[in-house]
Amino acid sequence: MAGLPPTPDRTDVYSRVPFGESVRLWAKVGVLSFGGPAGQIALMHRLIVDEKKWLGETRFLHALNYCMLLPGPEAQQLATYIGWLMHGVWGGLLAGLLFILPGALVMLGLSLLFVTYGELALVQALFNGLKAAILAIVIEALLRIARRALKDNIHWIIAGAAFAALFFFAVPFPLVVLAAGLTGLAALRAGNPRNHEPSPTTEGLIDRQIAEGALTHIRPTIAGTLRAVALWALIWLGPVVVLIAALGRDHVFSDIAVFFSTMAIVTFGGAYAVLAYVAQEAVTTYGWLGPDEMLKGLALAETTPGPLILVLEFVGFLAAFRDAGGLSSYVAGILGAALTLWVTFAPSFLWIFAGAPYAEHLRDNPALRGALAAITAAVVGVVLNLTLWFALHVLFADVQQVAWGPFATHLPVLGSLDASALVLSLFAIVLVFVAHAPLLVTLAALGAAGVAASAIPT
C-alpha cells in the first residue's frame, strides 16, 4: 500500500515498544471497550498512561483534544492516534481496526440473533452487569483526569462551563471547544503563567522517544499529507462510486453508502450528537426499521464493546436484510453491515493520518499552550457530561429529553429507577474504589452478577 512505512518489527525506532505487545494491548482494548466514549477513553487512559506508561498524561490529553475536534467516533480516533504515535501508519491501522473489530463482530452476531430469534434476554443481562462495571471505571477515570488537568481556578471554571453548556443547553461541541481555546488564549495574553507551563506529570516511553527525535514519522510534510489524503479518500469513497455506477443510485446498498458516508463527516461531538438524526432518517425517510427496533439497536450498541456508533451497523444490516434484491436476506444483511462499517470508519483514518502530524507539531508551539490547557479543561467537562449521560441510562429505564427556551437536557423519570442496576453499580464502585480490584476481575464479577440478578423474580 502506497505511503505505508516499513514493517514495524524491522525498524529500530519501534524496538522499545514491541509491536507484538501493541497487538495484545489493542486487542484487549477492543474486547473490553464497553461504556461508550467515556468508558473507552477511561480504559485507554488506565492501560496506556497508568499501567503501561507508554504515554504521558499531557500527550494523552493533547491527542484526545484533537480527536474531540474531529467528526466521527472520538475514542476510536484516539486509539488510532496513539497507535500511530507508537508505530506509524501500521500502528494506527492496528489500533483503529482492533478497536472496532470485536464490537463489530458482536453487533453482527446480535443483529443475526435479533432477526432470527427476537429478544436476547441472557445477553442483555450479561451486558447490564458490564455496564455497571464500566460506570465505576468511568467515574474513577474522570476523577483521575480532573486531578491532573485542572491546575488552577480558571481551569475549574472552564470545565464547569463546558459541562453546563453541553448538559443543560445542548451547545454544539465545536463551539464549546472554540470558546475554551479563546479563553485560554485570553488568559495567556493576560499574563497567567500557569496556562502555558508544561504539565509536571511523568512522561511516558513514547514522550521520551519523541524528545530524542527517534520517531521521525510524526513530522508533518506536504507530500506525506497529500499521499494520506489521496490514499484514504480513495479507500473511503472508491467503493461508493463503484456501487452507484454498478447498481444505480436507488439501490439499497447505494443508499447505505451515501447516507452513512454523509454521517461520517457531520458527526461532530461524537455519536450522541447524530443518533437522533440517524434514527429519524432511517425510520421515517428510508423505512429501514421501526422506532422500537431503533431503540433496541441503540441498547445493544450501548452494551457491546466498541464505539456507540456501531448502532449504525445494526441499521445497515436491517436495511439490506429487508431489501435483499435477489440475494439471501442474511447475505445481504451481512454485506449491508460491512458496507456501513466501511464508510463510517474509513474517514477516521483519513483525519488521523493526514492531520495528526500537524497536531503534534502544534503541540510544541508555546503560544498555543494556553489554548490547549483550556481545551483540556473543557474535555474534563465533556467527560463529566458523558459520564452523567451514561449513568442516567444505566440507572433509569426511561430518560426523557426536556427543552424549554435555550434549556435542553436529558432528565430521568424517577419512577423508572432500576433497583438491580443501582445495586450492581454500587457493587462495582466498591470493587473499583475500595477493593481496587483489577479490571478483568471487576468486569467478570459484574458480568456474573448481572446474569444472576436477571434470575431474581421481580
Buried (B, 14 or more C-beta within 10 A) or exposed (E): EEBEBEEBEEBEBBEEBEBEEBBEBBBBBBBBBBBBBBBBBBBBBBBBBEEBBBBBBBBBBBBBBBBBBBBBBBBBBBBBBBBBBBBBBBBBBBBBBBBBBBBBBBBBEBBBBBBEEEEBEEBBBBBBBBBBBBBBBBBBBBEBBBEBBBBEEBBBBBBBBBBBBBBBBBBEBBEBBBBBBEBBBBBBEEEBEBBBEEBEBEBBBBBEBBEEEBBEBBEBEEEBBEBBBBBBBEBBBEBBEEBBEEBEEEBBBBBBBBBBBEBBBEBBBBBBBBBEEBBEBBBEEBEBBEEEBBEBBBBBBBBBBBBBBBBBBBBBBBBBBBBBEEBEEBEBBBBBBBBBBBBBBBBBBBBBBBBBBEBBEBBEEEEBBBBBBBBBBBBBBBBBBBBBBBBBBBBBEEBEEEEEEEEBBBEBEEEEEBEBBBEBBEBBBEBBEEEEBEBEEBBBBBBEBBBEBBEEEE
